[in-house]
Amino acid sequence: MRILAPDDALLAIDGTSGYVRLGLLVVLLTGLAALVNHLGGLQFARADLLAATRATVQLLVVGALIAVVLRSWWLTAAFVLVMLTVASLTSGRRLVPQGHWWWAAAPVCIGAVPVACLLLVSGLIPLREIAVVPVIGILIGGAMTATTLSGRRTLDALRQRHGEMEAALSIGFLTRDARILVARDDAGLALVPGLDQTRSVGLVTLPGAFVGMLLGGATPLQAAAVQLLVLVGLLLVQALSVVSTVELVARGVIR
């Protein structure tokens, strides 16, 4: 596999002027996103600004540290642990902003960790830091999104359809079973984005793993194979995370 040549770069950044243009474009796109949010009454204008600011700072830090991290398996393992922690914190604060956010670590880890281990044990993902970190990061990101979406939908369903749950309890259902009966279908909708991405891959989008492999010098067939492996892995990751989240909500652990 060849190393990416400068002329192959996805962004045309030529010295200081290139970074200035990059900064201006980032500010413009973020400002327009916030403006559209504000005019559309979506109430996420401030969130757009904060998210873009955090992304800028975090990517600058990661860009500076990643070369050091990838020189050591210990540092790589620590970096993966940081990714799991941040994903759990992000989902937890979305689900229980005033409560025990760390319970969100369970569905995030239950979804991402077993699938990551399976992919690594298969031998199809090279046991090199530069290959392991991006793949595990994609899986953790999928688990985080599935946990957040399924948790929010489950909690909303239990609040909005409280009467149905009371009816189930009145005919003898246990509390856990009544909650699952009411909220399971709503929670399952969290799987739709992953399903749509898998169904439309190559026709609508070329996901990051595919593009990254191509830019790194892999053949189109090799890139497609890696992307397929990641996508089907994500299907399992998200299914595990959604089922785990529903179970935690049904048992009253997340509420």
Contacts in CASP RR format, 6 or more apart in sequence:
PFRMAT RR
TARGET T0000
AUTHOR 0000-0000-0000
METHOD contacts of the structure
MODEL  1
MRILAPDDALLAIDGTSGYVRLGLLVVLLTGLAALVNHLGGLQFARADLL
AATRATVQLLVVGALIAVVLRSWWLTAAFVLVMLTVASLTSGRRLVPQGH
WWWAAAPVCIGAVPVACLLLVSGLIPLREIAVVPVIGILIGGAMTATTLS
GRRTLDALRQRHGEMEAALSIGFLTRDARILVARDDAGLALVPGLDQTRS
VGLVTLPGAFVGMLLGGATPLQAAAVQLLVLVGLLLVQALSVVSTVELVA
RGVIR
1 216 0 8 1.000
1 217 0 8 1.000
1 218 0 8 1.000
2 216 0 8 1.000
2 217 0 8 1.000
3 216 0 8 1.000
4 215 0 8 1.000
4 216 0 8 1.000
4 217 0 8 1.000
8 215 0 8 1.000
9 215 0 8 1.000
10 211 0 8 1.000
10 215 0 8 1.000
11 22 0 8 1.000
12 18 0 8 1.000
13 19 0 8 1.000
13 21 0 8 1.000
13 22 0 8 1.000
26 52 0 8 1.000
26 56 0 8 1.000
30 48 0 8 1.000
30 49 0 8 1.000
30 52 0 8 1.000
31 48 0 8 1.000
31 49 0 8 1.000
33 48 0 8 1.000
33 52 0 8 1.000
34 45 0 8 1.000
34 46 0 8 1.000
34 48 0 8 1.000
34 49 0 8 1.000
35 45 0 8 1.000
36 42 0 8 1.000
37 43 0 8 1.000
37 44 0 8 1.000
37 45 0 8 1.000
37 47 0 8 1.000
37 48 0 8 1.000
38 45 0 8 1.000
66 133 0 8 1.000
68 75 0 8 1.000
69 75 0 8 1.000
69 76 0 8 1.000
69 78 0 8 1.000
69 79 0 8 1.000
69 129 0 8 1.000
69 133 0 8 1.000
70 76 0 8 1.000
70 129 0 8 1.000
70 130 0 8 1.000
70 133 0 8 1.000
71 129 0 8 1.000
72 129 0 8 1.000
73 129 0 8 1.000
76 129 0 8 1.000
76 132 0 8 1.000
76 133 0 8 1.000
79 133 0 8 1.000
80 132 0 8 1.000
80 133 0 8 1.000
80 136 0 8 1.000
80 137 0 8 1.000
80 140 0 8 1.000
83 136 0 8 1.000
83 137 0 8 1.000
83 140 0 8 1.000
84 105 0 8 1.000
84 108 0 8 1.000
84 109 0 8 1.000
84 112 0 8 1.000
84 113 0 8 1.000
84 140 0 8 1.000
85 105 0 8 1.000
87 108 0 8 1.000
87 112 0 8 1.000
87 140 0 8 1.000
87 141 0 8 1.000
87 143 0 8 1.000
87 144 0 8 1.000
88 101 0 8 1.000
88 102 0 8 1.000
88 104 0 8 1.000
88 105 0 8 1.000
88 108 0 8 1.000
88 109 0 8 1.000
88 144 0 8 1.000
89 101 0 8 1.000
89 104 0 8 1.000
90 144 0 8 1.000
90 148 0 8 1.000
91 101 0 8 1.000
91 104 0 8 1.000
91 107 0 8 1.000
91 108 0 8 1.000
91 144 0 8 1.000
91 147 0 8 1.000
91 148 0 8 1.000
92 101 0 8 1.000
92 102 0 8 1.000
92 103 0 8 1.000
92 104 0 8 1.000
92 147 0 8 1.000
92 148 0 8 1.000
93 101 0 8 1.000
94 148 0 8 1.000
94 152 0 8 1.000
95 101 0 8 1.000
95 104 0 8 1.000
95 147 0 8 1.000
95 148 0 8 1.000
95 151 0 8 1.000
95 152 0 8 1.000
95 155 0 8 1.000
95 254 0 8 1.000
96 103 0 8 1.000
96 104 0 8 1.000
96 254 0 8 1.000
96 255 0 8 1.000
103 248 0 8 1.000
103 253 0 8 1.000
103 254 0 8 1.000
104 147 0 8 1.000
104 245 0 8 1.000
104 254 0 8 1.000
106 244 0 8 1.000
106 248 0 8 1.000
107 143 0 8 1.000
107 146 0 8 1.000
107 147 0 8 1.000
107 150 0 8 1.000
107 240 0 8 1.000
107 241 0 8 1.000
107 242 0 8 1.000
107 244 0 8 1.000
107 245 0 8 1.000
107 248 0 8 1.000
108 140 0 8 1.000
108 143 0 8 1.000
108 144 0 8 1.000
108 147 0 8 1.000
108 241 0 8 1.000
109 143 0 8 1.000
110 143 0 8 1.000
110 240 0 8 1.000
110 241 0 8 1.000
110 244 0 8 1.000
111 139 0 8 1.000
111 143 0 8 1.000
111 146 0 8 1.000
111 236 0 8 1.000
111 237 0 8 1.000
111 238 0 8 1.000
111 240 0 8 1.000
111 241 0 8 1.000
111 244 0 8 1.000
112 136 0 8 1.000
112 137 0 8 1.000
112 139 0 8 1.000
112 140 0 8 1.000
112 141 0 8 1.000
112 142 0 8 1.000
112 143 0 8 1.000
112 237 0 8 1.000
112 241 0 8 1.000
114 240 0 8 1.000
115 139 0 8 1.000
115 233 0 8 1.000
115 236 0 8 1.000
115 237 0 8 1.000
115 240 0 8 1.000
116 135 0 8 1.000
116 136 0 8 1.000
116 139 0 8 1.000
119 125 0 8 1.000
119 135 0 8 1.000
119 139 0 8 1.000
119 229 0 8 1.000
119 233 0 8 1.000
120 127 0 8 1.000
120 132 0 8 1.000
124 225 0 8 1.000
124 226 0 8 1.000
124 229 0 8 1.000
125 131 0 8 1.000
125 132 0 8 1.000
125 135 0 8 1.000
125 226 0 8 1.000
125 229 0 8 1.000
126 132 0 8 1.000
134 209 0 8 1.000
135 209 0 8 1.000
135 230 0 8 1.000
138 209 0 8 1.000
138 230 0 8 1.000
138 234 0 8 1.000
139 230 0 8 1.000
139 233 0 8 1.000
139 234 0 8 1.000
139 237 0 8 1.000
142 234 0 8 1.000
142 237 0 8 1.000
142 238 0 8 1.000
142 241 0 8 1.000
143 237 0 8 1.000
143 238 0 8 1.000
143 240 0 8 1.000
143 241 0 8 1.000
145 190 0 8 1.000
145 193 0 8 1.000
145 238 0 8 1.000
146 190 0 8 1.000
146 191 0 8 1.000
146 237 0 8 1.000
146 238 0 8 1.000
146 241 0 8 1.000
146 242 0 8 1.000
146 245 0 8 1.000
147 241 0 8 1.000
147 242 0 8 1.000
147 244 0 8 1.000
147 245 0 8 1.000
149 189 0 8 1.000
149 190 0 8 1.000
149 193 0 8 1.000
150 187 0 8 1.000
150 188 0 8 1.000
150 190 0 8 1.000
150 241 0 8 1.000
150 242 0 8 1.000
150 245 0 8 1.000
150 246 0 8 1.000
151 187 0 8 1.000
151 190 0 8 1.000
151 245 0 8 1.000
151 246 0 8 1.000
151 249 0 8 1.000
151 254 0 8 1.000
153 183 0 8 1.000
153 186 0 8 1.000
153 187 0 8 1.000
153 188 0 8 1.000
153 189 0 8 1.000
153 190 0 8 1.000
154 179 0 8 1.000
154 183 0 8 1.000
154 186 0 8 1.000
154 187 0 8 1.000
154 245 0 8 1.000
154 246 0 8 1.000
154 249 0 8 1.000
154 250 0 8 1.000
155 249 0 8 1.000
155 254 0 8 1.000
155 255 0 8 1.000
156 186 0 8 1.000
157 182 0 8 1.000
157 183 0 8 1.000
157 186 0 8 1.000
157 187 0 8 1.000
158 165 0 8 1.000
158 179 0 8 1.000
158 182 0 8 1.000
158 183 0 8 1.000
158 249 0 8 1.000
161 182 0 8 1.000
161 183 0 8 1.000
164 181 0 8 1.000
164 182 0 8 1.000
165 178 0 8 1.000
165 179 0 8 1.000
165 181 0 8 1.000
165 182 0 8 1.000
168 177 0 8 1.000
168 178 0 8 1.000
168 181 0 8 1.000
168 182 0 8 1.000
169 175 0 8 1.000
169 178 0 8 1.000
173 181 0 8 1.000
175 250 0 8 1.000
176 250 0 8 1.000
176 251 0 8 1.000
177 250 0 8 1.000
179 249 0 8 1.000
179 250 0 8 1.000
179 252 0 8 1.000
180 246 0 8 1.000
180 247 0 8 1.000
180 250 0 8 1.000
183 246 0 8 1.000
183 249 0 8 1.000
183 250 0 8 1.000
184 246 0 8 1.000
187 242 0 8 1.000
187 245 0 8 1.000
187 246 0 8 1.000
188 242 0 8 1.000
190 238 0 8 1.000
190 242 0 8 1.000
191 235 0 8 1.000
191 238 0 8 1.000
191 239 0 8 1.000
191 242 0 8 1.000
194 234 0 8 1.000
194 235 0 8 1.000
194 238 0 8 1.000
195 235 0 8 1.000
197 205 0 8 1.000
197 207 0 8 1.000
197 231 0 8 1.000
197 234 0 8 1.000
198 231 0 8 1.000
198 232 0 8 1.000
198 234 0 8 1.000
198 235 0 8 1.000
201 207 0 8 1.000
201 210 0 8 1.000
201 227 0 8 1.000
201 231 0 8 1.000
202 210 0 8 1.000
207 227 0 8 1.000
207 230 0 8 1.000
207 231 0 8 1.000
208 227 0 8 1.000
209 223 0 8 1.000
209 226 0 8 1.000
209 227 0 8 1.000
209 230 0 8 1.000
210 223 0 8 1.000
210 224 0 8 1.000
210 226 0 8 1.000
210 227 0 8 1.000
211 223 0 8 1.000
212 223 0 8 1.000
213 222 0 8 1.000
213 223 0 8 1.000
213 226 0 8 1.000
213 227 0 8 1.000
214 220 0 8 1.000
214 223 0 8 1.000
218 226 0 8 1.000
245 254 0 8 1.000
248 254 0 8 1.000
249 255 0 8 1.000
END
